[in-house]
Amino acid sequence: MRKNSVFNQENSYLNSWYGITKGFGEFFKERSEGLEINPAEAMFLSKIYYKDGISQREIAHDLMVSEANIAKTFKKLEQKELAYKTIDKESNARRNLHLTEKGEKTFEECIIIFDEYDKILFEGLSEEQIEKMENQLKEVADRSINIIKE
């Protein structure tokens, strides 16, 4: 006898999350071909774009990944000439991260791609429907994060 689970429920959160992730990944890959960047790197760039001078530790905390992961990602972005670091004037141990001009332009192209995806994805939905869904997803995401923090 096979057990019933979220895996075989077509409208389960797990299958929906997988579909959204897969769909966005393919959409982004198709639209960002010339940018040589993936969605995870775009999230990394977003942290620097909106908070110039942020530290690797702060990005690791915000994205909930290890500092080693952040260091590896930063090195790739540095090699692509999208980001660079400076030594903090108040603490020689802290490195502040910044986007190059190319990095800013690349991230601004990412914003266009994300906006295009949103427009297609939410076409026909009211602002109230979108807001309700976003609030529900945020609540589920927060609960998920709290599980791993315990």
N, C-alpha and C positions, 0 to 999 in steps of 0.2 A: 504494500500500500504506500503510495507516495504522499508525502506531507504537503499540506497547503502552506504557502509562504509568500512573501512579497515578490519573489522571483517569478511566480506564475500568475500574478494579478496584474493584468494589463495596465490598469490605472494606478498602480502603487507608486509611492514616492520614489522608490528605488529605480523603477523602470523610467519614471519621468525624469529623474535626475540624470540617469545615464543618457537618455535621449537628448536632453538639453546640452549636456556636456559634449556628446559626440557631434551633435548638429553644429554647435558653436565652433568646436575645434575644426571641423571641415570648412565652415564658412570663413573663419579667420585665416586658415591656411590658404584658401583660394584667393582671398582678397589681399593678403599681405605678402604675396610671393616675392616682390622686389624688396621688401623691408628686411628680410633675413632675421625674423624675430618670431618667437612663439608667444602664446597667451601668457604663460608664466613670466616670461621676460618683460612683457608689456605691463603686467601687474607690478613688477619690480621697478620699472621705469616710472610708473605712476606715482609710486611713493616718493621718488626723488623730484619728479616734476612738480608735485604739489607741496613738497617740503624740502626745498633746496638745502643741502647741508646735513641731511639726515644721516645717522650712523648705520652701519651694517647691523648692529645689535637691534636698533629700533625697527629696521625692516624685518629682521628675523622674527621679532615679537609680533609685529603687525600681520605678517603673512603666516605665522605659526609654523615656521620651519627652522631647522638648525642654522647656527651661524656658519657652519661649514658649507651648508647648501648655499647660503647667501654669498659666501666668499667665492665659491665656484661659479655661481651665476654672474657675480660682478666681474670676475676675470673674463668671462665670455663677452660681456657687454663692453668692457674696456678694450678687448681685442677688436671688437667691431667699431671702436671709436665712438661709442654712444654715451659713455660715462667716464668720469675720472674722480680721483679722490685727492683731498688736501688734508694736511695735518691741522687739527684744531688748535687755535691760538691759546686756549685756556688749558688744554690737556693734550700733551704730546702722544698719549696712548690712543686717543680718539681720532678716527679718520672720518672726515665729512665727505659725503658723496654728492656729486653734481652731474648734471647732464651736459654733454657737449652741444654745440649748435645742431649737429647731426642727430644727437639723441633727442633733443626737443622736437625737431621736425619729424623724426620717426614716431615719437609718442603721439604727436598731434595727428599723424596719419592713423594711428591706432584708435584714437578717439573717433575719427570719421567712420572707421570700420565698425566699432562698437555701436555707434549711433545708428548706422545703417541696419545692423542686426536687430537692434531694439525696434526700429520702425517697422521692419518686416514681421518680427515676432509678435508685436503687440497690436498690429493693424486690426481695426475693428473693435478693440476693447476700449471701454470708457476709462477716463482718468481714475474714477473711483474703483473700477475693477483692477486696474494696474496697481494702484496704491494698496488695496486690500491684499492682493497676491504678494506684493513686495513685503508688506508687514508680516504676513504669515511665513514667508520664506526666511525672513530675518529672524523670526522667533524660533523656527526649526533649526536654523544655522547656529543661533546662540545656544540652544539646548545641546546641539551636537558638540559644540566647542566645550561646553561645561562638562560633558561626559569625559572628554580626554584630559581635562584639567583636574579631575577628581583623583 
